[in-house]
Amino acid sequence: MQHKSLSRKLLTKVLSVYFILTFVVTLGQIVAEYFNTKNHINGELETLQQTFSGSLTRAIWELNTQQALIIADGLLAIPAIEGIIVRDDSGAVITQLGRYIDIQQRFSTQLVREGVRLTEQQSGIFGYTFPLIFEFSGRATQVGDVTLFSSRAVVIDRIKIGIYFLVGNAMLKTTFLILLFLMAFRKQLTIPLTELTQQIEDLELDQLDGARVEIQHGDTSELSVMADAFNRLIGRVQDYKHQLETTQKQLMLSNEKLDQQNLMLEQEVARKTSGLSQAMMDLQQQKQELEVKQQSLREEIERRRHTEDALRSKQTELEKIVDDLKQAQDRLVQSEKMAALGGLVAGITHEVNTPVGIGVTATSFLAEKINALELAYNDKTLSPKVLEHFIEEAKQGSELLQSNLVRASELIASFKQIAVDQTSEAIRTINLAEYLHEVIRSLQPNFKKTKHQIEVNCPDSIILSCPAGAISQIFTNLLMNSLIHGFEDLQEGLIRITVLDEDENVDIKYSDNGKGLPPEQLEKLFHPFFTTKRDQGGSGLGTHITYNLVRQTLGGSIQVSSEPGNGLHYHICFPKNLKISG
């Protein structure tokens, strides 16, 4: 039977590990060299800001477009630069040369206020954008910005020789190591193992006296230890052979003694059989006692079955009560969604009805249990088990009563605040763009510790005659919902507010790039008391209030769309001039 050489197996495993380590280390060195060179090129792009920003700034300030184009062409001749975009103070592109990416998608028409690195795109292009500041008479004025682009090809071209050196070095070391291992394994393992195997195969089991194996080549190692151990094994086999002959003689004597013991054992078995019969009689009696206990257990199971049926009946009654409560809640939600502004305050009676109704039910339940406990006490039938059951039900009833009373109190406080905020708003004339910025400034303390951005695109000519408090509360609710819910796990969020002037109406599109909502939650977004932060104190009234303000107070419409991971998008439309008769 052919076996694979042990030395070949060891050599294959050692070289495999070495190949993997060499490949990983070489790859890591190449990646590190790539990123170091890329960072160096980014540094060169930033250094170029100090070299030519002065001349390019003066050319743009003096409206010398031809000079700016010449400077841009000169920059493009630098090996590290593959593209350039120059914009003026309005964000318009003066020139764009070479390979570049569309920075309008990132900065729009806004100029950068400080240097910004552009991350590497799928095309391999990356860059650096910095402002052009012109100082005149002690005043600093931004006249535009410049974006310099480099690419992955430039980085690879710089590190090409280093990569060749790293790969060649790894291949040279690997070749030398393979030759060294082959010679070492052959001398120290393959030849000695072959000699040892041949000597073992030549041994005769019938002629072990004086038989020994020896390692003739190689130094003293584990193979020499193996040969010594095999020689000791041969000696022990010879000893065991002599002991076996002695043991056979003793076995014959033991067989004679065993016959005598068998006779004595038969006599002992007869005596034990008599005792076993008595034990069987005792076992039969214990069986009868066990049957009596089983009958008692069946009766107990029957009693528990009756109790279980009673519990199921109670559960059916409770489920019917829950269904009635859900139907009442659905009617209440629909009433709240379609009610006018004054209906919010009047609707408190319907909203509080559910927790108060549950509280009344819990109170009646506790009263019935107390009466039952009193009756059992007067009839002298009160047992510890009945008392424990009453205590458990009383605890559950009191907890249910307390939680629903607290919930009713919270509902009353929330609706009271909503009524005060909305009924106190008077109609006045406002500039919508200025008012939006005022609302955003009032919320700035909530955003200043984050990296989130708010982008407002609103014409300065939109004048509204409406309850200004409604506008403030709508955008406050939307912005805070984006901050608390949409950007919960997001470091740099973006909120975009776009306002269009549509003759007699105002069209507003509000969107964020937060985590969005799944369809089942989006359907409930405008429902009262719907929130994803119930366990963190959320009341669920924010979007419901926004819905009522747009539909009832402003006489407009509001629509929402969202997908998980793609943010939330609102479309709001209402008339510019609102007249309330009365």
Salt bridges, closest charged atoms under 4 A:
GLU44 OE2 - HIS40 NE2 3.01
GLU44 OE2 - ARG158 NH1 2.95
GLU46 OE2 - ARG117 NE 2.74
GLU62 OE2 - ARG58 NH1 3.31
GLU82 OE1 - ARG99 NH1 3.19
GLU120 OE1 - LYS38 NZ 2.75
GLU120 OE2 - ARG152 NH2 2.84
ASP145 OD2 - ARG87 NH2 2.72
ASP157 OD1 - LYS160 NZ 3.62
GLU195 OE2 - HIS217 ND1 2.04
GLU268 OE2 - ARG271 NH2 1.89
GLU268 OE2 - LYS272 NZ 3.98
GLU300 OE1 - ARG303 NH2 2.10
GLU300 OE2 - ARG304 NE 3.35
GLU302 OE1 - ARG305 NH1 2.58
GLU302 OE2 - HIS306 NE2 3.44
GLU308 OE2 - ARG312 NH2 2.50
ASP309 OD1 - ARG312 NH1 3.18
ASP324 OD2 - LYS320 NZ 3.53
GLU393 OE1 - LYS369 NZ 3.46
GLU393 OE2 - HIS389 NE2 2.81
GLU410 OE1 - ARG407 NH1 3.49
GLU455 OE2 - ARG496 NE 3.24
GLU488 OE1 - LYS515 NZ 2.59
GLU488 OE2 - LYS533 NZ 2.69
ASP501 OD1 - LYS576 NZ 2.49
ASP507 OD2 - HIS571 NE2 2.72
